[in-house]
């Protein structure tokens, strides 16, 4: 799995208890959601859970391109250390435009 890359994004879901945040990782090749976490906050911990969930499905993520926007959840050192530990290639949007992360945005 993860033949070419992963794309990551967060979407907001309105519930009776207020907004929830759904962290999603999409396998770019198959377009399947391979990592996710639903959280009451935008904290990086939820993103880390989603990433670890996705990595459980990949036997050798070395060289896989990991793409996200520049949200703090993806830039924080705890998160990038996981990517670098698995020798993944980190790719982030240059600006703040949804077209730069279209694979992940298409789900949202």
Buried (B, 14 or more C-beta within 10 A) or exposed (E): BBEEBBBBBBEEEEEEEEEBBBBBBBBBEEEEBBBBBBBEEBBBBBBBBBBEBBBEBBEEBEEBBBBBBBBEBBBBEEBBEBBEEBEBBBBBBEEEEEEBBEBBBEEE
